[in-house]
Amino acid sequence: MTAGKTLAALLVIVGLLLAFWLTQTPSSPEALAPEPSPTSVLGSLETPGGSANVIVSGDLAYLADTTAGLQVIDVSEPSHPTLLASLDTPGGAVDVAVSGDLACLADTTFGLSVIGVSDPKRPVVLGSVDTPGGAVGVDVVGTTAYVADTTVGLQVIDLSSPDKPTLIGSVDTPGGAEGIAVEGTLAFMADTTSGLQVVDVANPTRPVIVGSVETPGGATDVAVAGSVAYVADTSSGLQLVDVSDPGRPQVIGSLDTPGSAVHVVVSGSTAWVADTRAGVLKVDVSDPAQPTIEASIDTPGSATGVAVVEDSAFVADMGTGLVVLDVLGAASLQL
């Protein structure tokens, strides 16, 4: 392993440790969690690794399970999630994106793995790209994958031939790229100590940073809805950023959370935050300047990722596996 790869691996490990340490103490006295909601655990499934993130497509949940690679889970009955298949990968799987019959796995020091899931009971690695940093975040649009690659920023990968994925463009970011969301011709990157970076990817072979804004914590994930980017900012909770002018993003609202905000998804006027020690938070963002916690839903372990579909939240719960929560009244979230 090269020195660069070793550094990237250490950064990933340190990041996970920091997330754990931050769960031990509320980020501020004002951020103490409200009483947990009566929302109940519908079901759960123990997985062999340390579940890091999850995405749901149809009746299937795809779980990035760190040292145990990819777990494919049947969630057609949310109260009885059933493991269909496991596929080990050489690195540490920490994020996953699904497009059609492909699952793209951010596999830390081994880059991006492209996995065929046309038969969910028999996933198979079709190809891979060894990115120069440590792949920890991924989004896929069409036949292009966008990878948050820690110390070397954004890597753009052509998937038109899944068995031969090809790196076609890159741009370094000033911090450590951890989370990414692509909307249209813009990639929004959670860049840890350098906050939110906005990258123009209209020409994927020549991505260009066009705007940025610092956040007070360590930005690890981002979701975008309309003209607002929602940044999971670890010890500084949730940051809401106006991106109507991509060249001049501005923080317009914030919410301190009781744990460490590490992942966020948005549906309509609700943001769902994986907040490690505090489980999953349901946040009203109808007024982006004044986000408010509506419910706190505890989980047995440490919530590191969440996907919401209709009345169920599917949680990557480090130390437990997959936890399914009843969140009756939640709107459907397209992933």
VEXZA-877166 format. One record per residue: residue in one letter; residue number from 1; x, y, z of N, C-alpha, C in turn. Coordinates in steps of 0.2 Angstrom, whole numbers. Each point is the difference from the previous one (the first is absolute). Layout:
<pts>
{A,NUM,{X,Y,Z},{X,Y,Z},{X,Y,Z}},
...
</pts>
This chain:
<pts>
{M,1,{4,-6,0},{-4,6,0},{4,6,0}},
{T,2,{-1,5,-4},{4,6,-1},{-1,5,7}},
{A,3,{4,5,0},{0,4,6},{-7,4,0}},
{G,4,{-2,2,-6},{-6,3,-1},{-6,-4,2}},
{K,5,{0,-6,-2},{-5,-5,2},{-1,-1,7}},
{T,6,{6,-1,3},{1,-1,7},{-3,6,4}},
{L,7,{1,6,-2},{-3,7,3},{-7,0,-1}},
{A,8,{-3,-2,-6},{-7,0,-1},{-3,-5,5}},
{A,9,{3,-6,0},{-3,-5,5},{0,2,7}},
{L,10,{5,4,2},{0,2,7},{-5,6,1}},
{L,11,{-1,4,-5},{-5,5,0},{-7,-3,1}},
{V,12,{-2,-5,-4},{-6,-3,1},{-1,-3,7}},
{I,13,{5,-4,3},{0,-3,6},{-1,6,6}},
{V,14,{4,5,-1},{-1,6,5},{-7,3,-1}},
{G,15,{-2,1,-6},{-7,2,0},{-5,-4,3}},
{L,16,{0,-6,0},{-5,-5,3},{1,1,8}},
{L,17,{7,0,2},{1,1,7},{-3,6,3}},
{L,18,{1,6,-4},{-2,6,2},{-8,0,1}},
{A,19,{-3,-3,-5},{-7,0,0},{-3,-4,6}},
{F,20,{4,-5,2},{-2,-4,6},{1,5,6}},
{W,21,{6,3,1},{1,4,5},{-5,6,1}},
{L,22,{-2,2,-5},{-5,6,0},{-6,-2,2}},
{T,23,{-2,-7,0},{-6,-2,2},{-1,-1,8}},
{Q,24,{6,1,3},{0,-1,7},{-2,6,4}},
{T,25,{0,6,-3},{-2,6,4},{-4,5,-5}},
{P,26,{-6,2,2},{-4,5,-4},{5,6,-2}},
{S,27,{-1,2,-6},{4,5,-3},{-1,7,4}},
{S,28,{-6,1,3},{0,5,5},{-6,-1,4}},
{P,29,{-1,3,6},{-5,-1,5},{-7,1,-4}},
{E,30,{0,5,-4},{-6,2,-3},{-3,-5,-5}},
{A,31,{5,-5,-2},{-2,-5,-5},{-2,-6,3}},
{L,32,{-2,-1,6},{-2,-6,3},{-6,-2,-3}},
{A,33,{0,-7,-2},{-6,-3,-4},{-6,1,4}},
{P,34,{-6,1,-4},{-6,0,3},{-2,-7,2}},
{E,35,{-5,-1,4},{-2,-7,1},{-1,-4,-6}},
{P,36,{3,-6,0},{-1,-4,-6},{-7,-1,-2}},
{S,37,{-2,0,-7},{-7,-1,-2},{-2,-7,1}},
{P,38,{-6,-1,1},{-3,-7,1},{1,-4,-6}},
{T,39,{3,3,-6},{1,-4,-6},{4,-6,2}},
{S,40,{-3,-6,-3},{3,-6,2},{5,-3,-5}},
{V,41,{4,-5,3},{4,-4,-5},{-4,-5,-3}},
{L,42,{-1,0,-6},{-4,-5,-4},{4,-7,0}},
{G,43,{6,1,-2},{4,-6,-1},{8,1,0}},
{S,44,{4,-5,0},{7,1,-1},{3,-6,-2}},
{L,45,{6,1,-3},{4,-5,-3},{8,1,2}},
{E,46,{3,-5,4},{7,1,2},{4,-2,-7}},
{T,47,{5,5,-1},{4,-2,-5},{8,-1,2}},
{P,48,{4,-3,-4},{6,-2,3},{5,5,0}},
{G,49,{-1,6,-3},{5,6,0},{-2,5,5}},
{G,50,{2,6,-2},{-2,6,4},{-4,4,-5}},
{S,51,{-6,0,0},{-5,3,-5},{2,8,0}},
{A,52,{1,2,-6},{2,7,-1},{-6,4,-3}},
{N,53,{-3,-2,-5},{-5,3,-4},{-4,-4,-4}},
{V,54,{-6,2,-1},{-5,-4,-4},{-4,4,-5}},
{I,55,{-2,-4,-5},{-5,3,-5},{-5,-5,-2}},
{V,56,{-6,2,-1},{-6,-4,-2},{-2,1,-7}},
{S,57,{-1,-5,-3},{-2,0,-7},{-6,-6,-1}},
{G,58,{-6,2,-1},{-5,-4,0},{-1,-4,7}},
{D,59,{0,-7,-1},{0,-4,6},{6,-2,3}},
{L,60,{6,3,-2},{6,-2,2},{4,6,3}},
{A,61,{4,-2,6},{4,5,3},{7,-3,-2}},
{Y,62,{5,5,-1},{7,-1,-2},{4,3,6}},
{L,63,{3,-4,4},{4,3,6},{7,-1,-1}},
{A,64,{4,6,0},{7,0,0},{2,-2,7}},
{D,65,{3,-6,1},{1,-3,6},{8,0,2}},
{T,66,{3,5,-1},{8,1,1},{4,-6,-1}},
{T,67,{2,-4,5},{5,-5,-1},{-4,-6,-4}},
{A,68,{-7,0,0},{-3,-6,-3},{-3,2,-7}},
{G,69,{2,5,-3},{-2,2,-7},{-7,2,0}},
{L,70,{-4,-3,-5},{-7,2,-2},{-4,-6,3}},
{Q,71,{-6,3,3},{-5,-5,2},{-6,2,-4}},
{V,72,{-4,-5,-3},{-6,1,-4},{-6,-3,4}},
{I,73,{-5,4,2},{-5,-2,5},{-7,1,-3}},
{D,74,{-4,-5,1},{-7,1,-2},{-4,3,5}},
{V,75,{-3,6,-2},{-3,4,5},{-8,1,-2}},
{S,76,{-2,-5,-4},{-7,0,-2},{-5,0,6}},
{E,77,{2,-4,5},{-3,0,6},{5,4,5}},
{P,78,{-2,6,2},{5,4,4},{1,-3,7}},
{S,79,{-5,-3,2},{1,-3,7},{4,-6,0}},
{H,80,{1,-3,-6},{5,-6,0},{5,1,-6}},
{P,81,{5,4,1},{5,1,-5},{4,-7,-1}},
{T,82,{1,-2,-6},{3,-7,-1},{6,1,-5}},
{L,83,{6,-3,3},{6,1,-4},{0,-5,-6}},
{L,84,{1,3,-6},{0,-3,-7},{7,-3,-2}},
{A,85,{4,5,1},{7,-1,-2},{5,4,3}},
{S,86,{6,-2,1},{6,4,2},{5,-1,-5}},
{L,87,{4,6,-1},{6,0,-4},{5,4,3}},
{D,88,{5,-4,2},{6,3,3},{4,4,-5}},
{T,89,{3,6,2},{4,4,-5},{7,1,4}},
{P,90,{5,2,-4},{7,0,3},{1,5,5}},
{G,91,{-4,6,0},{1,5,4},{-5,1,6}},
{G,92,{-2,6,1},{-5,1,6},{-6,3,-4}},
{A,93,{-5,-3,-1},{-6,3,-3},{-4,5,4}},
{V,94,{0,6,-2},{-3,5,5},{-5,4,-4}},
{D,95,{-1,-1,-6},{-6,4,-3},{-2,-4,-6}},
{V,96,{-6,1,-3},{-3,-4,-5},{-5,4,-4}},
{A,97,{0,0,-7},{-5,3,-4},{-2,-6,-5}},
{V,98,{-7,1,-2},{-2,-5,-4},{-3,3,-6}},
{S,99,{1,-2,-6},{-3,2,-6},{-1,-6,-5}},
{G,100,{-7,-1,-1},{-2,-6,-4},{3,-7,3}},
{D,101,{3,-3,-4},{3,-7,3},{7,1,2}},
{L,102,{2,6,2},{7,1,3},{0,3,7}},
{A,103,{4,-3,4},{1,3,7},{7,2,0}},
{C,104,{2,7,1},{6,2,1},{2,1,7}},
{L,105,{6,-3,2},{2,0,7},{6,4,1}},
{A,106,{0,5,4},{6,4,2},{4,-5,5}},
{D,107,{5,-2,-2},{4,-6,4},{7,3,3}},
{T,108,{0,6,2},{5,3,3},{7,0,-4}},
{T,109,{5,-4,3},{6,0,-3},{1,-4,-7}},
{F,110,{-6,-3,-1},{0,-4,-7},{-5,3,-5}},
{G,111,{-1,6,1},{-4,4,-5},{-7,-2,0}},
{L,112,{-3,0,-7},{-7,-1,-1},{0,-7,-3}},
{S,113,{-5,-4,3},{-2,-6,-3},{-7,0,-3}},
{V,114,{0,-3,-6},{-6,0,-4},{-3,-7,0}},
{I,115,{-6,0,3},{-3,-7,1},{-6,-1,-4}},
{G,116,{-1,-5,-3},{-6,-2,-4},{-5,-3,5}},
{V,117,{-6,3,0},{-5,-3,5},{-7,-2,-4}},
{S,118,{1,-2,-6},{-6,-2,-4},{-3,-6,3}},
{D,119,{4,-4,3},{-3,-5,5},{3,1,7}},
{P,120,{-5,3,4},{2,3,6},{3,-6,5}},
{K,121,{-2,-6,-2},{3,-6,4},{7,-2,-2}},
{R,122,{2,3,-5},{7,-2,-3},{3,6,-2}},
{P,123,{2,5,4},{4,6,-2},{7,-2,-2}},
{V,124,{2,4,-5},{7,-2,-3},{4,6,-1}},
{V,125,{6,1,1},{4,5,-1},{2,0,-8}},
{L,126,{-3,5,-3},{2,1,-7},{6,3,-2}},
{G,127,{2,5,4},{6,4,-1},{1,5,6}},
{S,128,{6,3,0},{2,4,5},{5,5,-2}},
{V,129,{0,6,3},{5,5,-1},{4,2,6}},
{D,130,{6,-1,0},{4,2,6},{2,7,0}},
{T,131,{-4,4,4},{0,7,0},{6,2,4}},
{P,132,{3,6,-1},{6,2,3},{0,2,8}},
{G,133,{-6,1,2},{-1,1,8},{-3,-6,3}},
{G,134,{-5,2,4},{-4,-5,3},{-8,1,-1}},
{A,135,{-3,-4,-4},{-7,1,-2},{-5,-1,5}},
{V,136,{-3,6,3},{-4,-1,5},{-8,3,-1}},
{G,137,{-1,3,-6},{-6,2,-2},{-1,-1,-7}},
{V,138,{-7,-2,-2},{-1,-1,-8},{-7,2,-1}},
{D,139,{-1,3,-6},{-6,2,-3},{0,-2,-8}},
{V,140,{-5,-3,-2},{0,-2,-7},{-6,3,-4}},
{V,141,{2,3,-6},{-5,3,-4},{1,-2,-7}},
{G,142,{-5,-4,-3},{1,-3,-6},{6,-5,0}},
{T,143,{4,1,-5},{6,-5,0},{6,3,3}},
{T,144,{-1,5,4},{6,3,4},{0,0,7}},
{A,145,{5,-2,3},{1,0,7},{4,5,3}},
{Y,146,{-2,3,5},{4,6,3},{2,-2,7}},
{V,147,{7,0,1},{2,-3,7},{4,5,4}},
{A,148,{-2,0,6},{3,4,5},{6,-4,3}},
{D,149,{6,3,-2},{6,-4,1},{5,3,5}},
{T,150,{-3,2,6},{4,2,5},{5,5,-2}},
{T,151,{7,-1,1},{5,5,-1},{1,2,-7}},
{V,152,{-3,-3,-5},{1,3,-7},{-7,2,-3}},
{G,153,{-5,1,4},{-6,4,-3},{-5,-5,-4}},
{L,154,{-2,3,-5},{-5,-3,-5},{3,-4,-5}},
{Q,155,{-2,-7,-1},{2,-4,-6},{-6,-1,-4}},
{V,156,{0,1,-6},{-5,-2,-5},{1,-6,-4}},
{I,157,{-5,-5,0},{2,-6,-3},{-6,-2,-5}},
{D,158,{3,-2,-6},{-5,-2,-5},{-2,-7,1}},
{L,159,{-7,-1,0},{-2,-7,1},{-3,-3,-6}},
{S,160,{1,3,-6},{-4,-3,-6},{2,-7,-1}},
{S,161,{6,-2,2},{2,-7,-1},{1,-2,7}},
{P,162,{-5,-3,4},{1,-1,7},{6,-5,2}},
{D,163,{2,-4,-5},{6,-5,1},{6,4,-1}},
{K,164,{0,6,-2},{6,4,-1},{-1,7,2}},
{P,165,{-2,2,6},{-1,7,2},{6,4,-1}},
{T,166,{-1,6,-2},{6,4,-2},{0,7,4}},
{L,167,{6,1,3},{0,7,3},{1,5,-6}},
{I,168,{-5,5,0},{0,5,-6},{2,7,3}},
{G,169,{-1,2,6},{1,6,2},{1,1,8}},
{S,170,{3,5,2},{1,1,7},{1,7,2}},
{V,171,{-1,2,6},{2,6,3},{1,0,7}},
{D,172,{6,2,3},{1,0,7},{-4,5,3}},
{T,173,{-2,-1,7},{-3,4,4},{4,2,6}},
{P,174,{-1,6,3},{5,2,5},{0,-4,7}},
{G,175,{-6,-4,1},{0,-4,6},{0,-7,-1}},
{G,176,{-4,-4,3},{0,-7,-1},{-7,-2,-2}},
{A,177,{-1,-2,-7},{-6,-1,-3},{-3,-6,3}},
{E,178,{-6,0,3},{-4,-6,3},{-7,-1,-3}},
{G,179,{-3,5,-1},{-7,-1,-3},{-1,4,-6}},
{I,180,{-5,-3,-4},{-1,3,-7},{-8,-1,-2}},
{A,181,{-2,5,-3},{-7,0,-3},{0,4,-7}},
{V,182,{-2,-3,-5},{0,3,-6},{-7,2,-2}},
{E,183,{-1,6,-2},{-6,3,-3},{1,4,-6}},
{G,184,{-2,-3,-6},{1,3,-6},{7,0,-2}},
{T,185,{3,6,-1},{7,1,-2},{4,2,6}},
{L,186,{-2,-1,6},{3,2,6},{1,-6,4}},
{A,187,{6,0,3},{2,-5,5},{1,4,7}},
{F,188,{-4,-2,5},{1,3,7},{4,-5,4}},
{M,189,{5,3,3},{5,-5,4},{1,2,7}},
{A,190,{-1,-4,4},{1,1,7},{7,-2,1}},
{D,191,{4,6,2},{7,0,0},{4,0,7}},
{T,192,{-3,-3,4},{2,0,7},{2,7,3}},
{T,193,{6,2,1},{2,6,3},{-1,6,-5}},
{S,194,{-1,-1,-6},{-1,5,-5},{-7,1,-2}},
{G,195,{-5,-3,4},{-7,1,-1},{-3,-2,-6}},
{L,196,{-4,4,-4},{-3,-2,-6},{3,2,-6}},
{Q,197,{2,-4,-5},{3,2,-6},{-5,-1,-6}},
{V,198,{-1,5,-4},{-4,-1,-6},{4,-1,-6}},
{V,199,{-1,-5,-4},{4,-2,-6},{-4,0,-6}},
{D,200,{2,3,-5},{-3,0,-6},{2,-6,-4}},
{V,201,{-5,-5,-2},{2,-6,-3},{-3,0,-7}},
{A,202,{-2,6,-3},{-3,0,-6},{5,-4,-5}},
{N,203,{6,1,0},{5,-4,-4},{3,-5,5}},
{P,204,{-2,-6,1},{3,-4,5},{7,-2,-1}},
{T,205,{3,2,-5},{7,-1,-1},{4,6,3}},
{R,206,{-3,5,1},{3,6,3},{-4,3,6}},
{P,207,{-1,-3,5},{-4,3,5},{3,6,3}},
{V,208,{-4,5,2},{3,6,3},{-4,2,6}},
{I,209,{4,2,5},{-3,3,6},{-2,7,-1}},
{V,210,{-7,1,1},{-3,7,-2},{-2,4,7}},
{G,211,{0,-4,5},{-2,4,6},{1,-5,6}},
{S,212,{0,4,6},{1,-4,6},{-2,4,6}},
{V,213,{-2,-3,6},{-1,3,6},{2,-4,6}},
{E,214,{3,3,5},{3,-4,5},{-6,-1,5}},
{T,215,{0,-6,4},{-5,-2,5},{4,0,6}},
{P,216,{-3,0,6},{3,1,6},{3,-7,3}},
{G,217,{-3,-6,-3},{2,-6,3},{5,-4,-6}},
{G,218,{-2,-6,-1},{4,-4,-5},{-5,-3,-4}},
{A,219,{-1,3,-7},{-5,-2,-4},{1,-7,-3}},
{T,220,{-5,-5,1},{1,-7,-2},{-5,-2,-5}},
{D,221,{-5,3,0},{-5,-2,-5},{-4,6,-3}},
{V,222,{-4,-1,-5},{-4,6,-3},{-5,-3,-4}},
{A,223,{-6,3,0},{-6,-1,-4},{-2,7,-2}},
{V,224,{-3,0,-6},{-3,6,-4},{-7,-1,-2}},
{A,225,{-4,5,2},{-7,0,-2},{-1,8,-2}},
{G,226,{-2,1,-6},{-1,6,-3},{6,5,1}},
{S,227,{0,5,3},{5,5,0},{4,0,7}},
{V,228,{-1,-6,4},{3,-1,6},{4,-6,1}},
{A,229,{6,1,2},{4,-6,2},{0,-1,7}},
{Y,230,{-1,-7,2},{0,-2,7},{6,-3,2}},
{V,231,{4,2,4},{7,-2,2},{0,-3,7}},
{A,232,{1,-7,0},{1,-3,7},{7,2,2}},
{D,233,{1,4,5},{6,3,2},{3,-3,7}},
{T,234,{-1,-6,1},{2,-4,6},{-1,4,7}},
{S,235,{4,3,3},{-1,3,7},{-4,6,-1}},
{S,236,{-1,3,-6},{-3,6,0},{-7,-1,-4}},
{G,237,{-2,-6,1},{-7,-2,-2},{-2,1,-8}},
{L,238,{-5,3,-1},{-3,1,-7},{1,7,-2}},
{Q,239,{3,1,-6},{1,7,-3},{-4,0,-6}},
{L,240,{-4,5,-1},{-4,1,-6},{3,6,-4}},
{V,241,{2,-1,-6},{3,4,-5},{-4,2,-6}},
{D,242,{0,7,-1},{-4,2,-6},{5,-1,-6}},
{V,243,{-2,-4,-5},{5,-1,-6},{-4,3,-6}},
{S,244,{-4,5,1},{-4,2,-6},{5,4,-5}},
{D,245,{6,3,3},{5,2,-4},{6,-4,2}},
{P,246,{2,-5,-4},{5,-5,1},{7,3,1}},
{G,247,{1,6,-2},{6,3,1},{1,3,7}},
{R,248,{-6,1,3},{0,3,6},{-4,-3,5}},
{P,249,{1,-6,2},{-4,-4,5},{0,4,7}},
{Q,250,{-6,0,3},{0,3,7},{-4,-4,5}},
{V,251,{3,-1,6},{-4,-3,5},{-5,4,2}},
{I,252,{-6,-3,0},{-6,4,2},{-4,-2,6}},
{G,253,{2,-6,2},{-3,-3,6},{4,-6,3}},
{S,254,{-1,-1,6},{4,-6,3},{-4,-2,6}},
{L,255,{2,-7,2},{-3,-3,5},{5,-4,4}},
{D,256,{1,1,6},{4,-4,4},{-3,-6,2}},
{T,257,{3,-6,-1},{-3,-6,2},{3,-4,6}},
{P,258,{-3,-4,3},{3,-3,6},{5,-5,-1}},
{G,259,{1,-3,-6},{6,-4,-1},{5,3,-5}},
{S,260,{2,-4,-5},{4,2,-5},{-3,-1,-7}},
{A,261,{-2,5,-3},{-4,-1,-6},{5,-2,-6}},
{V,262,{-1,-6,-2},{4,-3,-5},{-3,-1,-7}},
{H,263,{-7,0,0},{-3,-2,-7},{-7,4,0}},
{V,264,{-2,2,-6},{-7,3,0},{-3,-2,-7}},
{V,265,{-7,-1,0},{-4,0,-6},{-6,5,1}},
{V,266,{-2,2,-5},{-6,5,0},{-6,-2,-4}},
{S,267,{-6,0,3},{-6,-1,-4},{-5,6,2}},
{G,268,{-1,4,-6},{-5,5,1},{3,5,6}},
{S,269,{-4,1,5},{2,5,5},{3,-4,6}},
{T,270,{2,-6,-1},{3,-4,6},{7,-2,-2}},
{A,271,{5,1,5},{6,-3,-1},{1,-5,5}},
{W,272,{3,-6,-2},{1,-5,5},{8,-1,1}},
{V,273,{2,1,6},{7,0,2},{2,-6,4}},
{A,274,{5,-4,-3},{3,-5,4},{5,4,5}},
{D,275,{-1,-1,7},{3,4,5},{4,-4,5}},
{T,276,{3,-5,-3},{4,-5,4},{-4,-1,7}},
{R,277,{3,2,6},{-3,-1,6},{-7,1,1}},
{A,278,{-3,5,-4},{-7,2,1},{-5,-4,-5}},
{G,279,{3,-5,-3},{-4,-3,-5},{-2,4,-6}},
{V,280,{-6,0,-2},{-2,3,-6},{-5,6,2}},
{L,281,{1,6,-3},{-3,6,2},{-5,2,-6}},
{K,282,{-6,1,2},{-5,3,-5},{0,8,0}},
{V,283,{2,3,-5},{1,8,1},{-5,3,-5}},
{D,284,{-4,5,3},{-4,4,-5},{4,6,-3}},
{V,285,{1,0,-6},{4,5,-4},{-5,4,-4}},
{S,286,{-6,0,1},{-5,5,-4},{3,7,0}},
{D,287,{3,2,6},{3,7,0},{8,-2,1}},
{P,288,{3,1,-6},{7,-2,0},{4,4,5}},
{A,289,{-2,6,2},{3,4,5},{-1,-2,7}},
{Q,290,{-5,-4,1},{-1,-3,7},{-2,-7,0}},
{P,291,{5,-4,-1},{-2,-8,0},{-1,-2,7}},
{T,292,{-5,-5,1},{-2,-2,6},{-1,-7,1}},
{I,293,{3,-3,5},{-1,-7,1},{-7,-2,2}},
{E,294,{-3,-4,-4},{-7,-2,2},{0,-7,3}},
{A,295,{5,-4,-1},{0,-7,4},{7,-2,0}},
{S,296,{2,-4,6},{6,-3,1},{-1,-8,0}},
{I,297,{3,-4,-4},{-2,-7,-1},{6,-4,2}},
{D,298,{1,-2,6},{6,-4,2},{1,-6,-4}},
{T,299,{6,-2,0},{2,-7,-3},{4,-4,4}},
{P,300,{1,-6,0},{4,-4,5},{7,2,-1}},
{G,301,{3,1,-6},{7,2,-1},{1,7,-1}},
{S,302,{4,1,-5},{2,7,-2},{-2,1,-7}},
{A,303,{-5,5,-1},{-3,1,-7},{5,4,-4}},
{T,304,{2,-4,-6},{5,4,-4},{-3,1,-7}},
{G,305,{-6,-3,-2},{-3,1,-6},{-7,-1,0}},
{V,306,{-4,3,-4},{-8,-1,0},{-3,1,-7}},
{A,307,{-5,-4,-1},{-4,1,-6},{-7,-1,2}},
{V,308,{-4,4,-3},{-7,0,2},{-5,-1,-6}},
{V,309,{-4,-5,1},{-5,-2,-5},{-7,0,3}},
{E,310,{-4,4,-2},{-7,-1,3},{0,1,7}},
{D,311,{-2,-5,4},{-1,0,7},{6,-3,4}},
{S,312,{5,-2,-4},{6,-3,3},{6,3,-1}},
{A,313,{4,0,5},{7,3,0},{5,-6,0}},
{F,314,{5,0,-4},{5,-6,0},{6,3,2}},
{V,315,{3,-2,6},{5,3,3},{7,-5,0}},
{A,316,{5,3,-3},{7,-4,1},{2,2,7}},
{D,317,{0,-5,4},{1,1,8},{6,-4,2}},
{M,318,{6,4,0},{6,-3,2},{0,-4,6}},
{G,319,{1,-6,0},{0,-4,7},{-6,-4,0}},
{T,320,{-5,1,-5},{-6,-4,0},{-1,-3,-7}},
{G,321,{1,4,-6},{-2,-2,-6},{-5,4,-4}},
{L,322,{-5,-3,-2},{-6,4,-3},{-5,0,5}},
{V,323,{-3,6,2},{-6,1,4},{-5,4,-4}},
{V,324,{-6,-3,1},{-6,3,-4},{-5,3,5}},
{L,325,{-1,6,-1},{-4,4,5},{-7,2,-3}},
{D,326,{-5,0,4},{-7,2,-3},{0,8,1}},
{V,327,{-1,3,-5},{0,8,0},{-6,2,-4}},
{L,328,{-6,-3,3},{-6,2,-3},{-2,7,-1}},
{G,329,{-2,2,-7},{-1,6,-1},{6,3,-4}},
{A,330,{5,-3,-1},{6,3,-4},{-2,-1,-7}},
{A,331,{2,5,-4},{-1,0,-8},{5,-5,-3}},
{S,332,{-1,-3,-6},{4,-4,-3},{7,3,-2}},
{L,333,{5,-2,0},{7,3,-2},{2,-4,-6}},
{Q,334,{1,3,-5},{4,-3,-6},{7,0,1}},
{L,335,{3,-6,-1},{8,0,1},{3,-2,-6}},
</pts>
